[in-house]
Amino acid sequence: MDAIKQTDLRESGNGRHRGRVAKALACFAFFAWVACDSFVPVQGWDEKLGPVIPHDSFPADCALCHRGSDWHTLKDDFAFDHAKQTGVTLNGAHADAACLLCHNDRGPVAQYANQGCAGCHADPHRGQMGRNCTDCHDEKTWRPNEMIQRHDRTRLPLVGAHAATACFRCHPGAQVGNFAGADSRCEGCHAGQYSRSSYDHVSAGFTTDCDRCHRPTNWKPALVEHPATFPLTFGHANRLCTECHTPPNYAGLSTTCSSCHLDDYSATTSPPHAAANFSTDCTQCHNTRGWTGANFQHSPNFPLTNGHAGRACSACHSGGVYVGLSTACSSCHLDTYQATRNPNHASYGIPTTCEQCHNTVRWGDGSFTHAFPITSGAHANTSCNDCHTGGVGTAFSCTHCHQHSQSSMNSQHNGVGGYQWLSSRCYQCHPNGRG
């Protein structure tokens, strides 16, 4: 048994050893492949850096520019005054560009410099943007500048969300410098939103001119210019289209109130609109500021003023009668008429035309224009019952209330001609009830 265990241990150790050797060989092979692939002989040239610059006119002392270990690495303290040595100043990104980008075996640099930007930079715009690159680019960075302002001179100025949109979203060839052929119509970019909108634009026949309802600052919410025949004001404003346009129907929809508010009309019980046969033209009483608190214009032959105003309709229109109701005071105030004791309207036969004495400001302040002046003196503030003991039709003279003996009349009116006549017309001399 011990021999078997020792054999197993030796085989296990040999297996681990063989595994480590295999891994080492694999790593060696990998690094050897990398070394061979990137191997550059001493004093050789790495082809990945581009073509070799002809050095025929350069100084023979290579150490002026190069390190001694290879040819493709310049000295750390290498400095070349391009402007002084060549008369051409390198600005912006050109100052940091590798020499080989301009100086190579293509030919004399001046030959390409005389062509301007196109001498070194291939035109990604396919000649469609002109040859003057400096219209959009500068030497600091190849990225174009002031494109938002420049775009304002096109058919589609960039405003709102459009200004933050990547160029390629509208110009499919923008990644390779092709900006031609962009569609300035809304549907050129937004056809997908038009067809997939929660409001069925296609079935409703909505215009594809999106800016009729949408704004470039924000796609939602849409700002619909409703027809002038039915402006959306107050309570009608800022509502979902589908609240009125159900099912989605945006052409030829009725503008009558009952087309949307018939359920409210039928359910109203104070007063009951349907039973009273009210008009379904809700605008006669309601407005878009608030549905409740209707303002009803009462018939002009019976205006609701002062005490009549602000009352519930049912206070007068009992039984749900709203058409043909009498405008006579007694139709509402007969109980008050019969209960009045000062004076007793019913027993005195006072007319039921209450407006002769009363008004809507205050019921208790009746004002009666008396045939016999009682507005001042002792007669003022006298109760009707004090004189009218026999009813309104009683004939009155002064002596009816002010009884005097004949001797008294003679003694007090001695020398006054016709005192017998005067006895029943005392107020001609005593207008205030006094001597």
Helices and strands as residue ranges (DSSP letters): H 2-37, G 47-49, G 62-64, H 82-86, H 93-96, G 99-101, H 109-113, G 116-119, G 133-135, H 147-151, G 160-164, G 167-169, G 174-176, H 186-196, H 201-204, G 210-212, G 234-236, G 241-243, H 258-267, G 282-284, G 306-308, G 313-315, G 318-320, H 330-339, H 345-348, G 354-356, G 377-379, H 384-387, H 398-401, H 406-412, H 419-422, G 426-428
